[in-house]
Each structure stands twice: as structure tokens, then as C-alpha cells.
Amino acid sequence: MPEKKQKKRPGGMDLDQKAYQGIRQMLFFNEILPGQKIKYQDLADKIGVSITPVIHALKRLEFKNVVSHAPNRGYFVNETSLKEITEIYDTRLLLEVSLVPEIIRHLDAESMDRLGKAFDAYREAVKEENYYNRLMTDMRFHLTIASMAQCQIQLKILQELFDTLLLKYTRNLILLGIMDSSLDEHVHIVKSLTDRDMDGLRQALSTHLDHVRNHITDGFRKMFAVKPRQMVDLFSLQ
């Protein structure tokens, strides 16, 4: 029996992918919040697909641990977790620092040009005090550095870590993630790369990621100690 082809919308994107991207966007912009039950029909209506692609998309997000399925109850967005966010930043630190020798070995003019553009974009976001853009450009900066190592498996793991942060923790990171020292620490990272200083790059990345991890996790501990009504008031100020 021939395989049934998936229907596609104009432009070539299949309906499952359209549903997946639509739900991702809602998560990123906090239109769907942690702990919230997901209503299939509401999502289908907003995205412009049937319920089936929505369910397929939710299964993909369940694999990423972004949502969970409760028997006879449906899908829920997973709650934020101090343990998970700590593990993500611990893994980032180990992974990014481990790539340093390969980054230095493959360093060339083209990769330094890409890094310069990524750093300039981050610096502009800092000047504009655009916190969403600052978060995104910071991640692109670190992914650009990691990509210099030409280690595709490690890069894919790092991309998945960033994906989890964006889908589950964007709101929290905007509230907690701004550090006055970050720009200076990024400058030190770029200088170490320019100088091809392997030990300096290890130290600069370790120091920066350690500071970020401690800042974020300390903020989460304080956040979890705040009463729910106070949390709503805090987020309403953003």
C-alpha cells in the first residue's frame, strides 16, 4: 500500500511542521505558560490547522520535555525546574569549554568575521536595552563560537540546550538573565580568540558561564520563594 503523503500548505511546509512552529512561537512569547493545560482546538484554530497536526507537534515537544501528556487529561506545559535549569547551565559550561582546543585549531579569518558580526549584534542589543534581542544575540554569539570547532554532534547538543531554554524559560531569563558584567566578559572571550590564547579562552568561557549559571540559579531560588500573586505582579512589569 503506497505511503500517504502529508498535506502541505502554500510554500511547501507540511501541516505538522506548521503546527510545531506555531506552538513554539506561542511558547516563546508566553502565550502558553508553564502548568497550563493545552486545548487542542484552540491551538488548531489559532494556527490554522486541524487537531491532528497539533497532536503530532505536541508529541515532538514531549520528546524535548517541554510538555507532558497525562492519561485522560491531555497535554500540559511542563513547570519550570531549578534542577533542570542548573543541569542545562552545568552542561553548557562543560560542553563549551571542552570545545576550546578544536576552536583554536580551526580558527581562521572567515570564522573570526562571523564572530565579529555576532558580537556586534550582541553589543547593539545591550546598548538598546532590548532584553529579548539580548538573549537571542547572546545565544547566537555562543553558538558561533561553538561552531568554530566543527564538531557537529556537540554543536547539536548545545543547540538543543538553547532550544529548551527558549521554549521553557524565556520569560524567566528575561527577568533574571541580565548581568552588568556580561558585555565585559564577552569582550574577554573575543580577545582570547583574537590572540589564539587557548588557556585564556578556557578561562574566559569558564568565568563567564560560571557567573551566568550562578546568577540564573540564585535568581530562580529567589523566584520560587515568591508567592504566586507576587510573581504575576513581577511579570506584569516586564
N, C-alpha and C positions, 0 to 999 in steps of 0.2 A: 504494500500500500504506500503510495507516494507521501512524502512528508508534507504536512500542511504548512504553507508559507504564512509568515506573520504579516498582518496588515500594516501598511505604512501610511503615515500622513504625508502631505506635500512636503518636499525637501528631503525625503528619504529616511527620516528617523522612525523606527518602529514604535508601536504604541507602548510597549513595555518600557522602552528607553525614555519616551516622553513622560510617562508616569513617574519613573525613577528620578529624572531630572527635576520634575515639578515638585516632588516631595522633598528632595534635597534642598531646593530653593526655599521652601516653606520652613524647613528646619533651620537653615542658615539665618533667615530673617525672623526667627522666633514666632512664626505663625502657628507652629505646632510646638508645644512646650513639654519638658520632662514631666512624666507622670500622666500625661493626657491620653485618654483613650482616642484611638483613631477611628473616625467614622468613614467607612469606605465610600459611601455615596457622596458625602460632602467633598472628599478629595477628588473623586471622579468628576464631579460637576465643575469644580474649580479648574482642574487640569484639562478637561475636555476629552476624557476617555471613558470607557466602561469600567465596571468594578474589577474585572479580571486582570487588566494590566496593573491596576493599583495593588492588588494582592501579590502579583508577581514581583512588583517593586519592593513591597514590604518584606518579602522573603529575602531579597538581596540585602536589605538593610538589617534584617535579623542576623544574617551571617556576619555583618560588621559589628554586631552587638549594639546597634543604635536603637532598635525596637525589640520587643519581646512579644511572643504570642501566648496568650492564656487560653487554655481549652474552654470552649463555650462562652468566652468573653471577648475574644478578638485581640487586636494588636494595641500595645501601649508603647509610648516613647519611654525608653529607659531613664531612670533617675540619674542625676549626676552623682559621681562617686569620687570621694577623696582618694581611695585606694587606686582606682583606675587612672586618675589624672597624675598621681605620683608615679605609677608604673610607666605611663607614657613619657614623662619627662626623664625618668631614670633611663629608659631605653634610648631616648633621643641622645642623652649625654654619651652613653656607651657607644652607640652606633656612629654618631657624627665624629667623635674623637678617633674611633678606630679607623676611619677612612683617611685620616691625615696623610700617612705615607703615600698612598696612591694619588691623593690630590696633588701633593707636591711633585710626584713623579710625572704626572700628566699635565702639569701646568704649562700653558702656552698663551700666546697673545690673544687668541680667539676667546679662550675661557676667561682671561682677565678682562676682556672687553665686556663679556656678558656679566661678569661680576660687578664691573663698574656701573653698568646700567641698572642692575638690581639694587645696588647700594644707593645710587642717586634717587631711585624711586622711593626707597625707604626713607631717605633723608627728607625728601619733599613731603611725605606723609607726616613726618614728625613736625615739620615747620607749620603745616596746615592744621595740626591737631585733629586730623581725621583718623579716629581710632579704628574704625573698620578697615580703612585702607592701610593703616599702620600695621595691623595684624596680618593682613594679606601680603603686604610687601615684605614683612619680616620673614614669613614662611617662604616666599619666593627667593629671598636672599639666601636662606639656609639650604634650600633645595638646589639652588645654583651652585653653591659650594660643594655639596654632596655629589652633584652630577659630574663635577670635575674628576672624580675618582674613577669614573667609567665602570662602576660596579653596579650592574643593573638590579640585582636581587636586593642589595642593601638599599638602593635608591627607592625601589618599590615599597619596601618595608617602611621607610621614612615617609613616603607619600601617603601610605595607609594610616600612619600615626597622625599626620596632619589632617587627613580626611576625618578621622574620628574627632579630633579637636574642633574642627569647623562645624561638624554636624551636631555634636552634643554639647559643646562648651563655648560657642561663640559669645553668647550673652555674658557668661561668667568671665571670659577672658577680656572682654571689653571693659568690664567693671574692675578687674583685678590686674590686668596684664601690663599696665603702663608703668615703666620704670624709668626714672630720670637718668640712670646710668647706661641704659641700653645703647644709645647712639654712640657714646664714647667706646663702649665695648665692641660695637660693630666696626668702629674705626680701627681698633687694635687688631681685629681679625683681618681686615683688609690689608693693613700694613704688614702683618706677618706673611700673608700670601705674596704681597709685592716683593718682600725681601727673601722669599723662598725659605723662610725660617720654620723648619718643621717643629722644633721644640716650642718656639714662640706661638705657632698656630695651635698646637695641642693645648698650651696653657691658656691662650686667649679664648678658645672654644670652651674649654672646661670651666673657666671662671665665669664666662657669660651664661652658659647653660645651667651651671650650679646656682647662680644668682637668680635666674628666671624660675627655676624649679622651686627654690625656697620661697621666693616672693609669691608665686602662684599657690603653692600648698599652704603657706601661712594664711593667705587670704581666704582660701577655701575653708580652713578650720574656723576662722572668724565668721565666715558666711553661714556655715552650718550651725553656728551658735546663735545666730539671729533668728528671731521668731518670724514665721511666715508672713505676717502682716507687715513687719518691718522690711522684709525682702521685697515685697511688692512696692513699697514706698521708695526703696532704693533704686529699683529698676525703672520706676516711673520718672526718675530724674535724668536718665540717660538719653 
